[in-house]
Amino acid sequence: MKTTQPQKAKPATVKLSRRDILILRDIARFKFLSSKQVHSIHFPDTGHRNATTRLTQLSRAEMISRVYVHPKVKGQEKSHPLSVFYFSPKNQNTLKTYLEENGQATKWIYFEELLKIKKLSHNKSEEFSPLYLFHELGISDFFIELEKAQKGKPAILSAPAPVPAPVSDYFSKTTTDPAPVSVPDFHILFWERTSPFSREIGENLTARVKSKKTGETTEEKLYFNPDAFFAFSVEDSAPTFFFLEMDNDTESVEKFRRKLFAYIAFNKQGRFQKLAERYAEKYGFRLESGKAGFRVLTLTPHTPRLVSLFADSLKFPADRMFLYATLPALAERGAAAPIFTRAREFAPNLPAFRGMEKGATQRRQLEWMTETLKTVQAVSLLGE
């Protein structure tokens, strides 16, 4: 698996249409979008070739930058590389100059606001590994689906056009026939990508952590740094806050567990209230009186990974805090559908699982968990 940079060519001239501006806005605010994602959002009634042709023209005009990803997937060794687009500092200068020279300088205000947020989650290098890009595209997939499910006005800092269903670039679809979902009216108050790091949200924490091997509890340093942060309001109710973890199955369960420790410590130490108040002021919405809370969504590339992470999370006394779903389920059913697994609904099966932990092999435990989760009711974000 590798990435390659396209060959540099002399910048071409281009006249930007309204759709072009919306494409550039979305690439700026999502940070990374594949050609298929751009196609699904902005070219829903035409072929993928039309989208790639226009994206190539915008890239040659240095309005956007492009990198190719070559995933080494068994059976797809000869498949075409995936084009991924982003908005580099050079692209920003090109667009700003174009808008000023064409009497459209006011449009830059929107981009300028976006870039203020992006600086909080900035990767200085423009050399991106395939795994990093797949991680970032997964985050984009989630927010594309969340905006698609939203009824009413667009989210703050989102394009004012309806968002069609995304096309999955690298994850297989599920084979079930999903039932139609009735989605209540909800409004996205804000969303921010905080991957790979955020100077505004990331924090170093000290917390008491219990070792699985020794059973001893020691004081350890943890780093709190979610992949994204967002909130919405269902039918004008109080804001519901979520952090997002996009998992690529690239780290051990034990290492991922430390992230959960960090979320619990962040909550217990009362740090979230100040963050919620800061974001309510930042985006202009009102908090209800009392303490604000949050949930943590983890998206995994496939069911076996979800099962492993969910089973491990049952060690924590937090039956509502952690929710899990797969990217194929997200692509097929959408962000507002009941696709999330949670400990609260699994609770009746917990005694049986505890009994298995004492004697069954880990493989047998995960096989049992996989079958049992098929019988457990999944939940929707909008029911939180």
Sequence and secondary structure as in RCSB ss.txt:
>XXXX:A:sequence
MKTTQPQKAKPATVKLSRRDILILRDIARFKFLSSKQVHSIHFPDTGHRNATTRLTQLSRAEMISRVYVHPKVKG
QEKSHPLSVFYFSPKNQNTLKTYLEENGQATKWIYFEELLKIKKLSHNKSEEFSPLYLFHELGISDFFIELEKAQ
KGKPAILSAPAPVPAPVSDYFSKTTTDPAPVSVPDFHILFWERTSPFSREIGENLTARVKSKKTGETTEEKLYFN
PDAFFAFSVEDSAPTFFFLEMDNDTESVEKFRRKLFAYIAFNKQGRFQKLAERYAEKYGFRLESGKAGFRVLTLT
PHTPRLVSLFADSLKFPADRMFLYATLPALAERGAAAPIFTRAREFAPNLPAFRGMEKGATQRRQLEWMTETLKT
VQAVSLLGE
>XXXX:A:secstr
 EEE             HHHHHHHHHHHHHS EEHHHHHHHH TTS HHHHHHHHHHHHHTTSSEEEEEE   TT
 TTS  EEEEE  HHHHHHHHHHHHHTT GGGHHHHHHHHHHHGGG        HHHHHHHHHHHHHHHHHHHH 
 SS  TTS SS       SSS    S         EEEEEEEE  S  TTT EEEEEEEE TTT  EEEEEEEE 
 SEEEEEEETT   EEEEEEE  S S HHHHHHHHHHHHHHHHTTHHHHHHHHHHHHHT    SS   EEEEEEE
SSHHHHHHHHHHHTTSS TTTEEEEEHHHHHHH TTSS BEEHHHHGGGHHHHHHHHHHS HHHHHHHHHHHHTT
S  B GGG 
